[in-house]
Amino acid sequence: MNIWVFIVACITLVAFLAHLAIGTKETATLAPDPSETERNTHWVQAMCAFQMLSVDLLVVAAALFGIAFVDLGQLERPAILFFGLLFFLWGVAWVVQMKALRRTATSLSQLPHWLVWFVCSALLVAGS
């Protein structure tokens, strides 16, 4: 068993559960009045995209559990590094988006998701 990959798989599974339960509830509170057609279309699109990430988190967690417990031979290191790169890119995308939005009321320290993704990336590189 690769303990580093297992740790990241567990973190990702927790992120999936939090995303599904807490994140969905929080995002649902942003629903506009039903009479606002255009804003409702955008909100529904955002909710759908939000749930697509839930699926991604679940698939990544499952893949990482598989990598942690199954000997993939020569494919193991490239697979781990692929997911390390994915987590790194998630972190970069988060930071870039936060900076691009320029909302002074919300800082990187208030939404530290990026830090989780960078830590997961580092753990996977360590486990490769």
C-alpha positions in Angstrom: 0.0 0.0 0.0 1.2 3.5 -0.9 0.4 5.5 2.3 0.9 8.9 0.6 -1.6 8.0 -2.1 -4.0 6.6 0.5 -3.9 9.8 2.5 -4.7 11.9 -0.6 -7.5 9.5 -1.5 -9.0 10.0 2.0 -8.7 13.8 1.8 -10.3 13.7 -1.7 -13.2 11.5 -0.4 -13.8 13.9 2.5 -13.7 16.8 0.0 -16.3 15.0 -2.1 -18.6 14.5 0.9 -18.2 18.1 2.0 -18.7 19.3 -1.5 -21.9 17.3 -1.9 -23.4 18.0 1.5 -22.2 21.5 2.6 -21.3 23.0 -0.8 -24.6 22.1 -2.4 -26.5 23.6 0.5 -24.5 26.8 0.4 -24.7 27.2 -3.3 -28.4 26.6 -3.2 -28.8 29.6 -1.0 -27.7 31.8 -3.9 -30.7 30.9 -6.0 -32.3 34.0 -7.5 -36.0 34.8 -7.5 -37.8 32.3 -9.9 -39.0 35.3 -11.9 -35.5 36.3 -12.9 -35.1 34.2 -16.0 -31.6 35.0 -17.1 -30.1 34.9 -13.5 -31.9 31.5 -13.0 -30.3 30.1 -16.2 -26.9 31.2 -14.9 -27.6 29.8 -11.4 -28.7 26.4 -12.7 -25.6 26.3 -14.9 -23.5 27.0 -11.9 -25.2 24.3 -9.8 -24.8 21.8 -12.6 -21.1 22.7 -13.0 -20.7 22.5 -9.2 -22.1 18.9 -9.2 -19.8 18.0 -12.1 -16.9 18.7 -9.8 -18.5 16.4 -7.2 -18.4 13.6 -9.7 -14.7 14.5 -10.5 -13.8 14.3 -6.8 -15.5 11.0 -6.4 -13.8 9.5 -9.5 -10.4 10.9 -8.4 -10.8 9.5 -4.9 -11.8 6.0 -6.3 -8.8 6.1 -8.7 -6.4 7.0 -5.9 -7.8 4.3 -3.6 -7.2 1.9 -6.5 -3.6 3.2 -7.0 -3.0 3.0 -3.2 -4.0 -0.7 -3.0 -3.3 -2.2 -6.4 0.2 -2.8 -7.8 0.2 -1.1 -11.2 3.8 -1.9 -11.9 5.5 0.5 -14.2 2.3 2.5 -14.6 2.0 3.4 -10.9 4.5 6.3 -10.9 3.1 8.0 -14.0 -0.5 7.6 -12.7 0.5 9.1 -9.3 2.3 12.0 -11.0 -0.7 12.6 -13.3 -3.0 13.0 -10.3 -0.3 15.2 -8.6 -0.4 17.4 -11.6 -4.2 17.5 -11.6 -4.2 18.6 -7.9 -1.5 21.2 -8.7 -3.6 22.6 -11.6 -6.7 22.7 -9.4 -4.7 24.8 -6.9 -3.4 27.1 -9.6 -6.9 27.5 -11.2 -8.3 28.4 -7.7 -5.7 31.0 -7.0 -5.8 32.5 -10.5 -9.6 32.7 -10.4 -9.6 34.3 -6.9 -7.1 36.9 -8.0 -9.0 37.6 -11.3 -12.2 38.2 -9.4 -10.6 40.8 -7.2 -13.2 40.6 -4.4 -11.6 42.3 -1.4 -14.3 40.9 0.8 -13.1 37.4 0.2 -9.4 36.4 0.5 -7.4 33.3 -0.2 -7.2 32.7 3.5 -11.1 32.6 3.7 -11.3 30.1 0.9 -8.2 27.9 1.4 -9.3 25.1 -1.0 -6.2 25.9 -3.1 -4.0 25.0 -0.1 -5.6 21.5 0.2 -5.0 20.9 -3.5 -1.3 22.0 -3.3 -0.8 19.8 -0.2 -2.4 16.8 -2.0 -0.1 17.5 -5.0 3.0 17.5 -2.8 1.9 14.3 -1.0 1.4 12.6 -4.4 4.8 13.7 -5.6 6.3 12.4 -2.4 4.5 9.1 -2.9 5.6 8.7 -6.4 
